[in-house]
Amino acid sequence: MKAILEFNLPEELEEYNLVNNAFKMHSALWDMEQWLRTQVKYAPDEISPYTYDAFEECINKLNEILTDNNLEL
């Protein structure tokens, strides 16, 4: 099975760049999710409860956005 994407350049350059950078975008989201999880999992004892809660809220929001868009990392 093959999939071929065609773009009319230069008119569709923005769409072409979006598709071309999709893997990098996925990697950036993955890295952000992992960083947030690390901040919660290995939080130092002196971290404020507000900071901890903010990290957890960010993780939850990121996962909510991914789910709403039918995406998985």
PQR file with spaces between the fields and no chain letter, atoms N, CA, C, O and H, PARSE charges and radii, in Angstrom:
ATOM       1  N    MET     1       0.846   -1.173    0.000 -0.4000 1.5000
ATOM       2  CA   MET     1       0.000    0.000    0.000 -0.0000 2.0000
ATOM       3  C    MET     1       0.892    1.238    0.000  0.5500 1.7000
ATOM       4  O    MET     1       1.871    1.308    0.744 -0.5500 1.4000
ATOM       5  N    LYS     2       0.554    2.195   -0.824 -0.4000 1.5000
ATOM       6  CA   LYS     2       1.305    3.433   -0.909 -0.0000 2.0000
ATOM       7  C    LYS     2       0.349    4.607   -0.753  0.5500 1.7000
ATOM       8  O    LYS     2      -0.824    4.535   -1.118 -0.5500 1.4000
ATOM       9  H    LYS     2      -0.241    2.138   -1.428  0.4000 1.0000
ATOM      10  N    ALA     3       0.873    5.661   -0.216 -0.4000 1.5000
ATOM      11  CA   ALA     3       0.123    6.915   -0.129 -0.0000 2.0000
ATOM      12  C    ALA     3       1.006    8.003   -0.710  0.5500 1.7000
ATOM      13  O    ALA     3       2.164    8.153   -0.322 -0.5500 1.4000
ATOM      14  H    ALA     3       1.827    5.719    0.080  0.4000 1.0000
ATOM      15  N    ILE     4       0.462    8.741   -1.621 -0.4000 1.5000
ATOM      16  CA   ILE     4       1.212    9.819   -2.255 -0.0000 2.0000
ATOM      17  C    ILE     4       0.474   11.123   -2.003  0.5500 1.7000
ATOM      18  O    ILE     4      -0.708   11.255   -2.320 -0.5500 1.4000
ATOM      19  H    ILE     4      -0.479    8.618   -1.936  0.4000 1.0000
ATOM      20  N    LEU     5       1.174   12.064   -1.438 -0.4000 1.5000
ATOM      21  CA   LEU     5       0.615   13.383   -1.192 -0.0000 2.0000
ATOM      22  C    LEU     5       1.144   14.329   -2.251  0.5500 1.7000
ATOM      23  O    LEU     5       2.345   14.368   -2.521 -0.5500 1.4000
ATOM      24  H    LEU     5       2.135   11.956   -1.180  0.4000 1.0000
ATOM      25  N    GLU     6       0.251   15.082   -2.841 -0.4000 1.5000
ATOM      26  CA   GLU     6       0.661   16.043   -3.864 -0.0000 2.0000
ATOM      27  C    GLU     6       0.264   17.445   -3.427  0.5500 1.7000
ATOM      28  O    GLU     6      -0.804   17.661   -2.853 -0.5500 1.4000
ATOM      29  H    GLU     6      -0.724   15.051   -2.621  0.4000 1.0000
ATOM      30  N    PHE     7       1.141   18.381   -3.710 -0.4000 1.5000
ATOM      31  CA   PHE     7       0.900   19.776   -3.380 -0.0000 2.0000
ATOM      32  C    PHE     7       1.182   20.628   -4.606  0.5500 1.7000
ATOM      33  O    PHE     7       2.107   20.353   -5.370 -0.5500 1.4000
ATOM      34  H    PHE     7       2.009   18.205   -4.176  0.4000 1.0000
ATOM      35  N    ASN     8       0.383   21.651   -4.782 -0.4000 1.5000
ATOM      36  CA   ASN     8       0.621   22.634   -5.836 -0.0000 2.0000
ATOM      37  C    ASN     8       1.471   23.747   -5.239  0.5500 1.7000
ATOM      38  O    ASN     8       0.978   24.641   -4.552 -0.5500 1.4000
ATOM      39  H    ASN     8      -0.369   21.875   -4.161  0.4000 1.0000
ATOM      40  N    LEU     9       2.776   23.659   -5.528 -0.4000 1.5000
ATOM      41  CA   LEU     9       3.699   24.657   -4.999 -0.0000 2.0000
ATOM      42  C    LEU     9       3.871   25.779   -6.012  0.5500 1.7000
ATOM      43  O    LEU     9       3.885   25.500   -7.211 -0.5500 1.4000
ATOM      44  H    LEU     9       3.177   22.933   -6.086  0.4000 1.0000
ATOM      45  N    PRO    10       3.997   26.970   -5.613 -0.5600 1.5000
ATOM      46  CA   PRO    10       4.181   27.482   -4.254  0.2800 2.0000
ATOM      47  C    PRO    10       2.870   27.801   -3.533  0.5500 1.7000
ATOM      48  O    PRO    10       2.897   28.217   -2.375 -0.5500 1.4000
ATOM      49  N    GLU    11       1.720   27.614   -4.194 -0.4000 1.5000
ATOM      50  CA   GLU    11       0.434   27.982   -3.578 -0.0000 2.0000
ATOM      51  C    GLU    11       0.172   27.237   -2.275  0.5500 1.7000
ATOM      52  O    GLU    11      -0.372   27.819   -1.337 -0.5500 1.4000
ATOM      53  H    GLU    11       1.697   27.276   -5.134  0.4000 1.0000
ATOM      54  N    GLU    12       0.544   25.970   -2.196 -0.4000 1.5000
ATOM      55  CA   GLU    12       0.271   25.154   -1.018 -0.0000 2.0000
ATOM      56  C    GLU    12       1.531   24.892   -0.183  0.5500 1.7000
ATOM      57  O    GLU    12       1.665   23.843    0.447 -0.5500 1.4000
ATOM      58  H    GLU    12       0.986   25.497   -2.958  0.4000 1.0000
ATOM      59  N    LEU    13       2.432   25.845   -0.192 -0.4000 1.5000
ATOM      60  CA   LEU    13       3.692   25.687    0.539 -0.0000 2.0000
ATOM      61  C    LEU    13       3.462   25.521    2.041  0.5500 1.7000
ATOM      62  O    LEU    13       4.143   24.723    2.685 -0.5500 1.4000
ATOM      63  H    LEU    13       2.323   26.697   -0.704  0.4000 1.0000
ATOM      64  N    GLU    14       2.520   26.259    2.597 -0.4000 1.5000
ATOM      65  CA   GLU    14       2.239   26.149    4.036 -0.0000 2.0000
ATOM      66  C    GLU    14       1.768   24.739    4.394  0.5500 1.7000
ATOM      67  O    GLU    14       2.229   24.174    5.386 -0.5500 1.4000
ATOM      68  H    GLU    14       1.967   26.907    2.074  0.4000 1.0000
ATOM      69  N    GLU    15       0.869   24.170    3.614 -0.4000 1.5000
ATOM      70  CA   GLU    15       0.380   22.814    3.852 -0.0000 2.0000
ATOM      71  C    GLU    15       1.504   21.791    3.686  0.5500 1.7000
ATOM      72  O    GLU    15       1.628   20.850    4.470 -0.5500 1.4000
ATOM      73  H    GLU    15       0.495   24.629    2.808  0.4000 1.0000
ATOM      74  N    TYR    16       2.320   21.996    2.650 -0.4000 1.5000
ATOM      75  CA   TYR    16       3.459   21.114    2.408 -0.0000 2.0000
ATOM      76  C    TYR    16       4.406   21.111    3.608  0.5500 1.7000
ATOM      77  O    TYR    16       4.835   20.051    4.062 -0.5500 1.4000
ATOM      78  H    TYR    16       2.220   22.761    2.014  0.4000 1.0000
ATOM      79  N    ASN    17       4.729   22.299    4.118 -0.4000 1.5000
ATOM      80  CA   ASN    17       5.627   22.397    5.278 -0.0000 2.0000
ATOM      81  C    ASN    17       5.017   21.762    6.516  0.5500 1.7000
ATOM      82  O    ASN    17       5.728   21.148    7.312 -0.5500 1.4000
ATOM      83  H    ASN    17       4.381   23.161    3.749  0.4000 1.0000
ATOM      84  N    LEU    18       3.713   21.902    6.689 -0.4000 1.5000
ATOM      85  CA   LEU    18       3.037   21.289    7.834 -0.0000 2.0000
ATOM      86  C    LEU    18       3.183   19.772    7.798  0.5500 1.7000
ATOM      87  O    LEU    18       3.545   19.157    8.800 -0.5500 1.4000
ATOM      88  H    LEU    18       3.135   22.401    6.043  0.4000 1.0000
ATOM      89  N    VAL    19       2.905   19.176    6.657 -0.4000 1.5000
ATOM      90  CA   VAL    19       3.034   17.726    6.506 -0.0000 2.0000
ATOM      91  C    VAL    19       4.486   17.301    6.650  0.5500 1.7000
ATOM      92  O    VAL    19       4.774   16.279    7.272 -0.5500 1.4000
ATOM      93  H    VAL    19       2.611   19.676    5.843  0.4000 1.0000
ATOM      94  N    ASN    20       5.382   18.058    6.094 -0.4000 1.5000
ATOM      95  CA   ASN    20       6.795   17.728    6.128 -0.0000 2.0000
ATOM      96  C    ASN    20       7.364   17.788    7.545  0.5500 1.7000
ATOM      97  O    ASN    20       8.331   17.090    7.849 -0.5500 1.4000
ATOM      98  H    ASN    20       5.148   18.888    5.589  0.4000 1.0000
ATOM      99  N    ASN    21       6.787   18.599    8.403 -0.4000 1.5000
ATOM     100  CA   ASN    21       7.291   18.765    9.769 -0.0000 2.0000
ATOM     101  C    ASN    21       6.481   17.985   10.805  0.5500 1.7000
ATOM     102  O    ASN    21       6.714   18.141   12.003 -0.5500 1.4000
ATOM     103  H    ASN    21       6.001   19.166    8.156  0.4000 1.0000
ATOM     104  N    ALA    22       5.549   17.163   10.376 -0.4000 1.5000
ATOM     105  CA   ALA    22       4.677   16.441   11.307 -0.0000 2.0000
ATOM     106  C    ALA    22       5.467   15.573   12.282  0.5500 1.7000
ATOM     107  O    ALA    22       5.134   15.526   13.466 -0.5500 1.4000
ATOM     108  H    ALA    22       5.359   17.036    9.402  0.4000 1.0000
ATOM     109  N    PHE    23       6.503   14.888   11.812 -0.4000 1.5000
ATOM     110  CA   PHE    23       7.295   14.036   12.704 -0.0000 2.0000
ATOM     111  C    PHE    23       7.989   14.865   13.775  0.5500 1.7000
ATOM     112  O    PHE    23       8.045   14.463   14.937 -0.5500 1.4000
ATOM     113  H    PHE    23       6.774   14.926   10.850  0.4000 1.0000
ATOM     114  N    LYS    24       8.516   16.018   13.387 -0.4000 1.5000
ATOM     115  CA   LYS    24       9.184   16.899   14.365 -0.0000 2.0000
ATOM     116  C    LYS    24       8.181   17.423   15.389  0.5500 1.7000
ATOM     117  O    LYS    24       8.499   17.548   16.572 -0.5500 1.4000
ATOM     118  H    LYS    24       8.470   16.344   12.442  0.4000 1.0000
ATOM     119  N    MET    25       6.974   17.726   14.928 -0.4000 1.5000
ATOM     120  CA   MET    25       5.933   18.192   15.853 -0.0000 2.0000
ATOM     121  C    MET    25       5.565   17.088   16.838  0.5500 1.7000
ATOM     122  O    MET    25       5.392   17.350   18.028 -0.5500 1.4000
ATOM     123  H    MET    25       6.716   17.624   13.967  0.4000 1.0000
ATOM     124  N    HIS    26       5.447   15.864   16.350 -0.4000 1.5000
ATOM     125  CA   HIS    26       5.158   14.724   17.220 -0.0000 2.0000
ATOM     126  C    HIS    26       6.257   14.572   18.260  0.5500 1.7000
ATOM     127  O    HIS    26       5.976   14.375   19.442 -0.5500 1.4000
ATOM     128  H    HIS    26       5.588   15.652   15.383  0.4000 1.0000
ATOM     129  N    SER    27       7.504   14.664   17.821 -0.4000 1.5000
ATOM     130  CA   SER    27       8.637   14.533   18.745 -0.0000 2.0000
ATOM     131  C    SER    27       8.630   15.631   19.802  0.5500 1.7000
ATOM     132  O    SER    27       8.926   15.373   20.969 -0.5500 1.4000
ATOM     133  H    SER    27       7.732   14.824   16.861  0.4000 1.0000
ATOM     134  N    ALA    28       8.296   16.845   19.402 -0.4000 1.5000
ATOM     135  CA   ALA    28       8.251   17.960   20.352 -0.0000 2.0000
ATOM     136  C    ALA    28       7.159   17.741   21.391  0.5500 1.7000
ATOM     137  O    ALA    28       7.374   17.986   22.578 -0.5500 1.4000
ATOM     138  H    ALA    28       8.056   17.055   18.454  0.4000 1.0000
ATOM     139  N    LEU    29       5.991   17.281   20.954 -0.4000 1.5000
ATOM     140  CA   LEU    29       4.904   17.003   21.901 -0.0000 2.0000
ATOM     141  C    LEU    29       5.286   15.865   22.841  0.5500 1.7000
ATOM     142  O    LEU    29       5.016   15.934   24.041 -0.5500 1.4000
ATOM     143  H    LEU    29       5.817   17.081   19.989  0.4000 1.0000
ATOM     144  N    TRP    30       5.908   14.822   22.307 -0.4000 1.5000
ATOM     145  CA   TRP    30       6.357   13.691   23.122 -0.0000 2.0000
ATOM     146  C    TRP    30       7.355   14.175   24.176  0.5500 1.7000
ATOM     147  O    TRP    30       7.234   13.833   25.352 -0.5500 1.4000
ATOM     148  H    TRP    30       6.127   14.766   21.333  0.4000 1.0000
ATOM     149  N    ASP    31       8.329   14.962   23.757 -0.4000 1.5000
ATOM     150  CA   ASP    31       9.330   15.482   24.692 -0.0000 2.0000
ATOM     151  C    ASP    31       8.682   16.327   25.785  0.5500 1.7000
ATOM     152  O    ASP    31       9.063   16.229   26.952 -0.5500 1.4000
ATOM     153  H    ASP    31       8.428   15.239   22.802  0.4000 1.0000
ATOM     154  N    MET    32       7.712   17.151   25.419 -0.4000 1.5000
ATOM     155  CA   MET    32       7.027   17.987   26.408 -0.0000 2.0000
ATOM     156  C    MET    32       6.250   17.134   27.399  0.5500 1.7000
ATOM     157  O    MET    32       6.288   17.386   28.603 -0.5500 1.4000
ATOM     158  H    MET    32       7.403   17.230   24.471  0.4000 1.0000
ATOM     159  N    GLU    33       5.546   16.126   26.895 -0.4000 1.5000
ATOM     160  CA   GLU    33       4.795   15.240   27.782 -0.0000 2.0000
ATOM     161  C    GLU    33       5.729   14.525   28.752  0.5500 1.7000
ATOM     162  O    GLU    33       5.428   14.413   29.941 -0.5500 1.4000
ATOM     163  H    GLU    33       5.515   15.922   25.916  0.4000 1.0000
ATOM     164  N    GLN    34       6.854   14.045   28.250 -0.4000 1.5000
ATOM     165  CA   GLN    34       7.808   13.350   29.111 -0.0000 2.0000
ATOM     166  C    GLN    34       8.425   14.288   30.141  0.5500 1.7000
ATOM     167  O    GLN    34       8.632   13.900   31.290 -0.5500 1.4000
ATOM     168  H    GLN    34       7.099   14.136   27.284  0.4000 1.0000
ATOM     169  N    TRP    35       8.717   15.517   29.735 -0.4000 1.5000
ATOM     170  CA   TRP    35       9.276   16.492   30.667 -0.0000 2.0000
ATOM     171  C    TRP    35       8.281   16.785   31.787  0.5500 1.7000
ATOM     172  O    TRP    35       8.656   16.826   32.959 -0.5500 1.4000
ATOM     173  H    TRP    35       8.548   15.833   28.801  0.4000 1.0000
ATOM     174  N    LEU    36       7.020   16.987   31.427 -0.4000 1.5000
ATOM     175  CA   LEU    36       5.997   17.266   32.444 -0.0000 2.0000
ATOM     176  C    LEU    36       5.859   16.089   33.412  0.5500 1.7000
ATOM     177  O    LEU    36       5.774   16.284   34.624 -0.5500 1.4000
ATOM     178  H    LEU    36       6.716   16.954   30.475  0.4000 1.0000
ATOM     179  N    ARG    37       5.837   14.881   32.878 -0.4000 1.5000
ATOM     180  CA   ARG    37       5.721   13.702   33.745 -0.0000 2.0000
ATOM     181  C    ARG    37       6.913   13.589   34.697  0.5500 1.7000
ATOM     182  O    ARG    37       6.754   13.211   35.858 -0.5500 1.4000
ATOM     183  H    ARG    37       5.907   14.723   31.893  0.4000 1.0000
ATOM     184  N    THR    38       8.100   13.917   34.202 -0.4000 1.5000
ATOM     185  CA   THR    38       9.298   13.872   35.037 -0.0000 2.0000
ATOM     186  C    THR    38       9.208   14.896   36.158  0.5500 1.7000
ATOM     187  O    THR    38       9.615   14.620   37.286 -0.5500 1.4000
ATOM     188  H    THR    38       8.229   14.224   33.259  0.4000 1.0000
ATOM     189  N    GLN    39       8.679   16.076   35.855 -0.4000 1.5000
ATOM     190  CA   GLN    39       8.549   17.114   36.875 -0.0000 2.0000
ATOM     191  C    GLN    39       7.635   16.666   38.006  0.5500 1.7000
ATOM     192  O    GLN    39       7.857   17.022   39.163 -0.5500 1.4000
ATOM     193  H    GLN    39       8.348   16.300   34.939  0.4000 1.0000
ATOM     194  N    VAL    40       6.608   15.885   37.677 -0.4000 1.5000
ATOM     195  CA   VAL    40       5.680   15.386   38.702 -0.0000 2.0000
ATOM     196  C    VAL    40       6.265   14.169   39.407  0.5500 1.7000
ATOM     197  O    VAL    40       6.257   14.096   40.636 -0.5500 1.4000
ATOM     198  H    VAL    40       6.429   15.596   36.736  0.4000 1.0000
ATOM     199  N    LYS    41       6.769   13.218   38.635 -0.4000 1.5000
ATOM     200  CA   LYS    41       7.249   11.968   39.213 -0.0000 2.0000
ATOM     201  C    LYS    41       8.459   12.172   40.124  0.5500 1.7000
ATOM     202  O    LYS    41       8.576   11.519   41.161 -0.5500 1.4000
ATOM     203  H    LYS    41       6.776   13.277   37.637  0.4000 1.0000
ATOM     204  N    TYR    42       9.346   13.067   39.740 -0.4000 1.5000
ATOM     205  CA   TYR    42      10.573   13.287   40.513 -0.0000 2.0000
ATOM     206  C    TYR    42      10.607   14.679   41.147  0.5500 1.7000
ATOM     207  O    TYR    42      11.669   15.286   41.285 -0.5500 1.4000
ATOM     208  H    TYR    42       9.251   13.597   38.897  0.4000 1.0000
ATOM     209  N    ALA    43       9.450   15.161   41.523 -0.4000 1.5000
ATOM     210  CA   ALA    43       9.358   16.489   42.125 -0.0000 2.0000
ATOM     211  C    ALA    43      10.150   16.517   43.437  0.5500 1.7000
ATOM     212  O    ALA    43      10.020   15.613   44.262 -0.5500 1.4000
ATOM     213  H    ALA    43       8.587   14.668   41.411  0.4000 1.0000
ATOM     214  N    PRO    44      10.961   17.544   43.624 -0.5600 1.5000
ATOM     215  CA   PRO    44      11.699   17.646   44.892  0.2800 2.0000
ATOM     216  C    PRO    44      10.738   17.934   46.047  0.5500 1.7000
ATOM     217  O    PRO    44       9.637   18.445   45.845 -0.5500 1.4000
ATOM     218  N    ASP    45      11.170   17.602   47.236 -0.4000 1.5000
ATOM     219  CA   ASP    45      10.327   17.788   48.419 -0.0000 2.0000
ATOM     220  C    ASP    45       9.954   19.251   48.634  0.5500 1.7000
ATOM     221  O    ASP    45       8.890   19.549   49.178 -0.5500 1.4000
ATOM     222  H    ASP    45      12.065   17.186   47.400  0.4000 1.0000
ATOM     223  N    GLU    46      10.827   20.167   48.208 -0.4000 1.5000
ATOM     224  CA   GLU    46      10.575   21.585   48.471 -0.0000 2.0000
ATOM     225  C    GLU    46       9.694   22.250   47.403  0.5500 1.7000
ATOM     226  O    GLU    46       9.456   23.456   47.470 -0.5500 1.4000
ATOM     227  H    GLU    46      11.691   19.926   47.767  0.4000 1.0000
ATOM     228  N    ILE    47       9.211   21.485   46.427 -0.4000 1.5000
ATOM     229  CA   ILE    47       8.341   22.073   45.406 -0.0000 2.0000
ATOM     230  C    ILE    47       7.028   22.517   46.055  0.5500 1.7000
ATOM     231  O    ILE    47       6.485   21.828   46.918 -0.5500 1.4000
ATOM     232  H    ILE    47       9.404   20.505   46.373  0.4000 1.0000
ATOM     233  N    SER    48       6.539   23.653   45.635 -0.4000 1.5000
ATOM     234  CA   SER    48       5.292   24.128   46.229 -0.0000 2.0000
ATOM     235  C    SER    48       4.118   23.309   45.688  0.5500 1.7000
ATOM     236  O    SER    48       4.162   22.824   44.557 -0.5500 1.4000
ATOM     237  H    SER    48       6.981   24.213   44.934  0.4000 1.0000
ATOM     238  N    PRO    49       3.090   23.161   46.487 -0.5600 1.5000
ATOM     239  CA   PRO    49       1.906   22.417   46.025  0.2800 2.0000
ATOM     240  C    PRO    49       1.284   23.068   44.787  0.5500 1.7000
ATOM     241  O    PRO    49       0.718   22.374   43.943 -0.5500 1.4000
ATOM     242  N    TYR    50       1.385   24.377   44.676 -0.4000 1.5000
ATOM     243  CA   TYR    50       0.827   25.085   43.518 -0.0000 2.0000
ATOM     244  C    TYR    50       1.584   24.730   42.245  0.5500 1.7000
ATOM     245  O    TYR    50       0.983   24.539   41.187 -0.5500 1.4000
ATOM     246  H    TYR    50       1.845   24.941   45.362  0.4000 1.0000
ATOM     247  N    THR    51       2.900   24.643   42.354 -0.4000 1.5000
ATOM     248  CA   THR    51       3.719   24.270   41.195 -0.0000 2.0000
ATOM     249  C    THR    51       3.431   22.837   40.785  0.5500 1.7000
ATOM     250  O    THR    51       3.263   22.544   39.601 -0.5500 1.4000
ATOM     251  H    THR    51       3.388   24.798   43.212  0.4000 1.0000
ATOM     252  N    TYR    52       3.373   21.953   41.757 -0.4000 1.5000
ATOM     253  CA   TYR    52       3.064   20.548   41.486 -0.0000 2.0000
ATOM     254  C    TYR    52       1.712   20.422   40.796  0.5500 1.7000
ATOM     255  O    TYR    52       1.577   19.713   39.799 -0.5500 1.4000
ATOM     256  H    TYR    52       3.509   22.191   42.719  0.4000 1.0000
ATOM     257  N    ASP    53       0.724   21.107   41.330 -0.4000 1.5000
ATOM     258  CA   ASP    53      -0.622   21.069   40.736 -0.0000 2.0000
ATOM     259  C    ASP    53      -0.630   21.639   39.320  0.5500 1.7000
ATOM     260  O    ASP    53      -1.354   21.149   38.454 -0.5500 1.4000
ATOM     261  H    ASP    53       0.834   21.683   42.140  0.4000 1.0000
ATOM     262  N    ALA    54       0.170   22.668   39.090 -0.4000 1.5000
ATOM     263  CA   ALA    54       0.247   23.263   37.753 -0.0000 2.0000
ATOM     264  C    ALA    54       0.825   22.268   36.748  0.5500 1.7000
ATOM     265  O    ALA    54       0.338   22.172   35.621 -0.5500 1.4000
ATOM     266  H    ALA    54       0.758   23.066   39.795  0.4000 1.0000
ATOM     267  N    PHE    55       1.860   21.527   37.148 -0.4000 1.5000
ATOM     268  CA   PHE    55       2.413   20.503   36.271 -0.0000 2.0000
ATOM     269  C    PHE    55       1.370   19.432   35.952  0.5500 1.7000
ATOM     270  O    PHE    55       1.216   19.030   34.799 -0.5500 1.4000
ATOM     271  H    PHE    55       2.255   21.605   38.063  0.4000 1.0000
ATOM     272  N    GLU    56       0.660   18.976   36.977 -0.4000 1.5000
ATOM     273  CA   GLU    56      -0.374   17.963   36.759 -0.0000 2.0000
ATOM     274  C    GLU    56      -1.482   18.493   35.848  0.5500 1.7000
ATOM     275  O    GLU    56      -1.975   17.772   34.981 -0.5500 1.4000
ATOM     276  H    GLU    56       0.785   19.303   37.914  0.4000 1.0000
ATOM     277  N    GLU    57      -1.869   19.746   36.046 -0.4000 1.5000
ATOM     278  CA   GLU    57      -2.898   20.344   35.209 -0.0000 2.0000
ATOM     279  C    GLU    57      -2.440   20.424   33.747  0.5500 1.7000
ATOM     280  O    GLU    57      -3.231   20.198   32.832 -0.5500 1.4000
ATOM     281  H    GLU    57      -1.469   20.332   36.751  0.4000 1.0000
ATOM     282  N    CYS    58      -1.175   20.742   33.537 -0.4000 1.5000
ATOM     283  CA   CYS    58      -0.636   20.801   32.176 -0.0000 2.0000
ATOM     284  C    CYS    58      -0.648   19.424   31.518  0.5500 1.7000
ATOM     285  O    CYS    58      -1.008   19.302   30.347 -0.5500 1.4000
ATOM     286  H    CYS    58      -0.532   20.925   34.281  0.4000 1.0000
ATOM     287  N    ILE    59      -0.261   18.395   32.253 -0.4000 1.5000
ATOM     288  CA   ILE    59      -0.299   17.031   31.715 -0.0000 2.0000
ATOM     289  C    ILE    59      -1.725   16.667   31.322  0.5500 1.7000
ATOM     290  O    ILE    59      -1.966   16.149   30.231 -0.5500 1.4000
ATOM     291  H    ILE    59       0.031   18.494   33.205  0.4000 1.0000
ATOM     292  N    ASN    60      -2.665   16.941   32.218 -0.4000 1.5000
ATOM     293  CA   ASN    60      -4.057   16.608   31.951 -0.0000 2.0000
ATOM     294  C    ASN    60      -4.601   17.370   30.745  0.5500 1.7000
ATOM     295  O    ASN    60      -5.324   16.807   29.923 -0.5500 1.4000
ATOM     296  H    ASN    60      -2.469   17.362   33.104  0.4000 1.0000
ATOM     297  N    LYS    61      -4.253   18.643   30.644 -0.4000 1.5000
ATOM     298  CA   LYS    61      -4.741   19.448   29.522 -0.0000 2.0000
ATOM     299  C    LYS    61      -4.137   18.964   28.205  0.5500 1.7000
ATOM     300  O    LYS    61      -4.838   18.877   27.198 -0.5500 1.4000
ATOM     301  H    LYS    61      -3.665   19.100   31.312  0.4000 1.0000
ATOM     302  N    LEU    62      -2.856   18.651   28.206 -0.4000 1.5000
ATOM     303  CA   LEU    62      -2.217   18.145   27.001 -0.0000 2.0000
ATOM     304  C    LEU    62      -2.891   16.849   26.552  0.5500 1.7000
ATOM     305  O    LEU    62      -3.183   16.678   25.369 -0.5500 1.4000
ATOM     306  H    LEU    62      -2.286   18.722   29.025  0.4000 1.0000
ATOM     307  N    ASN    63      -3.135   15.944   27.487 -0.4000 1.5000
ATOM     308  CA   ASN    63      -3.799   14.684   27.147 -0.0000 2.0000
ATOM     309  C    ASN    63      -5.237   14.909   26.678  0.5500 1.7000
ATOM     310  O    ASN    63      -5.714   14.212   25.783 -0.5500 1.4000
ATOM     311  H    ASN    63      -2.897   16.083   28.448  0.4000 1.0000
ATOM     312  N    GLU    64      -5.915   15.866   27.270 -0.4000 1.5000
ATOM     313  CA   GLU    64      -7.281   16.200   26.853 -0.0000 2.0000
ATOM     314  C    GLU    64      -7.293   16.721   25.408  0.5500 1.7000
ATOM     315  O    GLU    64      -8.137   16.323   24.605 -0.5500 1.4000
ATOM     316  H    GLU    64      -5.527   16.433   27.997  0.4000 1.0000
ATOM     317  N    ILE    65      -6.362   17.601   25.095 -0.4000 1.5000
ATOM     318  CA   ILE    65      -6.276   18.153   23.738 -0.0000 2.0000
ATOM     319  C    ILE    65      -5.960   17.040   22.733  0.5500 1.7000
ATOM     320  O    ILE    65      -6.556   16.988   21.657 -0.5500 1.4000
ATOM     321  H    ILE    65      -5.677   17.924   25.747  0.4000 1.0000
ATOM     322  N    LEU    66      -5.030   16.158   23.079 -0.4000 1.5000
ATOM     323  CA   LEU    66      -4.706   15.062   22.184 -0.0000 2.0000
ATOM     324  C    LEU    66      -5.914   14.151   21.972  0.5500 1.7000
ATOM     325  O    LEU    66      -6.200   13.752   20.843 -0.5500 1.4000
ATOM     326  H    LEU    66      -4.545   16.200   23.953  0.4000 1.0000
ATOM     327  N    THR    67      -6.610   13.827   23.035 -0.4000 1.5000
ATOM     328  CA   THR    67      -7.800   12.976   22.928 -0.0000 2.0000
ATOM     329  C    THR    67      -8.881   13.631   22.096  0.5500 1.7000
ATOM     330  O    THR    67      -9.499   12.980   21.254 -0.5500 1.4000
ATOM     331  H    THR    67      -6.378   14.151   23.952  0.4000 1.0000
ATOM     332  N    ASP    68      -9.117   14.922   22.324 -0.4000 1.5000
ATOM     333  CA   ASP    68     -10.139   15.642   21.557 -0.0000 2.0000
ATOM     334  C    ASP    68      -9.832   15.654   20.063  0.5500 1.7000
ATOM     335  O    ASP    68     -10.740   15.757   19.239 -0.5500 1.4000
ATOM     336  H    ASP    68      -8.614   15.451   23.007  0.4000 1.0000
ATOM     337  N    ASN    69      -8.559   15.551   19.720 -0.4000 1.5000
ATOM     338  CA   ASN    69      -8.147   15.572   18.318 -0.0000 2.0000
ATOM     339  C    ASN    69      -7.824   14.162   17.790  0.5500 1.7000
ATOM     340  O    ASN    69      -7.221   14.008   16.727 -0.5500 1.4000
ATOM     341  H    ASN    69      -7.821   15.468   20.390  0.4000 1.0000
ATOM     342  N    ASN    70      -8.239   13.134   18.558 -0.4000 1.5000
ATOM     343  CA   ASN    70      -8.007   11.742   18.174 -0.0000 2.0000
ATOM     344  C    ASN    70      -6.537   11.459   17.884  0.5500 1.7000
ATOM     345  O    ASN    70      -6.197   10.828   16.883 -0.5500 1.4000
ATOM     346  H    ASN    70      -8.728   13.259   19.422  0.4000 1.0000
ATOM     347  N    LEU    71      -5.675   11.935   18.774 -0.4000 1.5000
ATOM     348  CA   LEU    71      -4.230   11.739   18.620 -0.0000 2.0000
ATOM     349  C    LEU    71      -3.677   10.979   19.817  0.5500 1.7000
ATOM     350  O    LEU    71      -4.182   11.082   20.935 -0.5500 1.4000
ATOM     351  H    LEU    71      -5.951   12.448   19.587  0.4000 1.0000
ATOM     352  N    GLU    72      -2.638   10.225   19.553 -0.4000 1.5000
ATOM     353  CA   GLU    72      -1.906    9.523   20.607 -0.0000 2.0000
ATOM     354  C    GLU    72      -0.419    9.756   20.395  0.5500 1.7000
ATOM     355  O    GLU    72       0.047    9.863   19.261 -0.5500 1.4000
ATOM     356  H    GLU    72      -2.227   10.141   18.644  0.4000 1.0000
ATOM     357  N    LEU    73       0.321    9.834   21.496 -0.4000 1.5000
ATOM     358  CA   LEU    73       1.780    9.970   21.391 -0.0000 2.0000
ATOM     359  C    LEU    73       2.427    8.621   21.619  0.5500 1.7000
ATOM     360  O    LEU    73       3.652    8.509   21.575 -0.5500 1.4000
ATOM     361  H    LEU    73      -0.058    9.747   22.417  0.4000 1.0000
